[in-house]
Amino acid sequence: MKVNVLDFNGKVVGDLELSDNIFALEPRKDIITRVILWQLAKRRSGNHSVKGKSDVHGTTRKMYKQKGTGGARHGSKKAVQFRHGGIVFGPVVRDHSFDLQKKVRRLGLMMSLSAKARDNSLILVDSLSYDKIVKTSETQNRFKDFGNSILFVGAEQDPNFTKSISNIVGYDYIPQIGLNVYDIVRKDKIICSVDSIKALEDRLS
């Protein structure tokens, strides 16, 4: 698969042959969904918790005698049916993550890239690095033709470029080593530098 390489002004400055084994796969929604669910579950903190009967503060003295009052038999006021009592079957601190095979995660990444390439939403540029921090308005003008939801992928983290787009809503920058399925799917356009594409092919081939 041959893709044009653009510069910051949107002009074609060359082309690059992409590997069909990575960027021309048939996307499967079930594989991509599994990887996204794995990502979202893994990043959940899982620190939600409530107090049970043994955790709430209060006396354990029997409320009234067992028989002769005409009322129901009760013990501690910390029981779940009373106000300020414990919560029954409430959430507890736990880990929401689950295991997913490495080959499935790798396949999901390649399929999401293939889906963007098929929709002409994968754009290649010769470089994604700045010599200095550029004004927000100037950066926005450079990429305004590509839409408002863009994921920039560079070979490595570039601090000048990252700071230049930090105030633009919908623009995110990520090094290729951190590229993931969830970020790819939720963005309309993926703009990659040539160096990042070559690094991706070396990593996924």
N, C-alpha and C positions, 0 to 999 in steps of 0.2 A: 504494500500500500504506500503510495507516494503522496506526501502532503507538502503544501507550500510553506515556506518559512517567511515570516513577516518581520519588519522592523517596528520601532515604536510609532512610526507614522502610518502604519498599515500598508506599506508597500512591500511587494514580493521581492525578497533578496536572494532566494534560492529555494531548494526543495530537499526533502529528507525521506528516505525509504524506511517506513516503519515495519516492524516484524508482524507478519500475519498471525503468528502464534500468540501474540499478546493483544494486538489492536484490531483483529478481524475475526474474533470469536463470535459465535451465536449467543447473545445474552440470554440467560435463564433467570427469570424473576425469582424462582424459589431459592437459587443459590445466593443471589444478591440480598434477598430478604433475610436469609439465615445469618449472613455476615453482619448486616445492619443490626439485627436483634442481639447478636453476640456483643457488638460494640456498645450498644446502649445499655445492656445489662451489666457489662463490665464496669462502666463508669458510674453506676448508681452507688451512692454512699452506703445505703442499707442501715443507717443509724436511727431509723424510726423506732420508737419504743413507747410502751405505756406501762403503768404500774398494775401488777396483779394483786390478788388478795394478800399475799405475803409481803408486798412491797409498800403498801400505803401505810401512813402513820395513823395510829389509833390504838385504843385499848383492846385487849382480847377477852375482857370480862364478859360473861354471859349477860345478855340484855335483861332478862327476867327469868324467873324459874320455869322449869320445863313444863310443868302441868298446873292447872288450876286457874290460869289467867284468861282462858278463852281465846287466846291468840295463837298464831302459828308458832311452831318451835323454831327458835333462832338462837344462834350463839353469838359470835363476834359481830360488831357493827361494820367490820371491814369486808363483809360478804358482798358479792357483786350486785345484789338487788337493792342495796341501800345507797343513798346519796353519799358521795365521797368514798364509796367503797372501791374495791379493785375492779379492773376490767377483765372480762373473761375472753379468752382466745384473741387477745389484741396482738398487734404487730410487735415483733422482737428484733433486736439487732441481729442482722445476718448478712451473709454475702450473696448477692444476686447473680454473680457471674457463673458461667458454665463453660465447659471445654468445647472447643471447636477445632477440628483437625486443621493442621497448617496448610494442607493442600486445598482444603475448601476455602480458607481465607485467601489464599493466593489466587485461586480460580475466581473468587468473587471480585477481587481487585482487577483482574484482567478483563472480566466480563463488563464491569462498570466502565472501564476505559474504552472497551470496544463499543459499548452503547453510545458513549459520547462521540467517538470517532464516526460512527454510522450516522449520527444526527448532525454531523458537521459542527459539533460543539467543542471539539478538541482543536485548539489553535496553537500553532508553534511560532515562537518568536526567537530571534537570534540571541537575545540576552534579556535577563531580568535583574539587572544590577545597575545601581546609580553610583556615580562618583561622589555625589553629595545629596543631601535631603532636598527634595523638590517640593514646591508648593502644592497644596492639595488641589487647587483649581487646575494647575497645569497637568497633574497626573490624571485628573478626571477627564480633561479634554483629550488626552492621548488614548483613553480606552472607552470613550463614550459610545463609540459605534458597536461595542461588543455587549452592551447591556449593563444592567445594574446589579447582577448577581454573578460574580466572577471569583474563581479560585485560581490564584497564581501559584505555580509550582516551579521552584528553582532547584538547582543542584545542591546548593547549601543556603543556609540562612543569610540573607543580605540585610544588614541593619538599616542602611539608607533607604532601600526600597520598602522595607517593612514600615518604617516611620512615615514614609511619603504617602502610604495608602491607609494609615491607621485611623484617620478621621473620616474615611469614606464608608458609608453604610453599605454593606453587601460585598465589599472587597476583602478577601482574606488571602494571606500568603502562608505557604507551608513548604518546607524542604521536601525533596522527593522521598527521603527516608521515612517521613511521617505521613505520606499520602495514604488515604484510607477510603473505603467504600462510602461511608456515610457522608463525608465532605464532598465527594465527587457527585453523588446522587442529588444532594440538596442544592447544588449550584447549577445555574443555567449554562455557563461557559467555563471551560478549563483552559487556561493559558499557560503553556509550559515552555520553558527555555529548551534549546537544543541539548544543552549539557544534561539537563534533568531527564530528558527522554532517553538519552544514551545510558545514563546511570540506571534508569528504570529497566531498560532492556537487559542490561548486564545482571541486575538483581533478580529479575523474574524469569530469565531464560534458563 
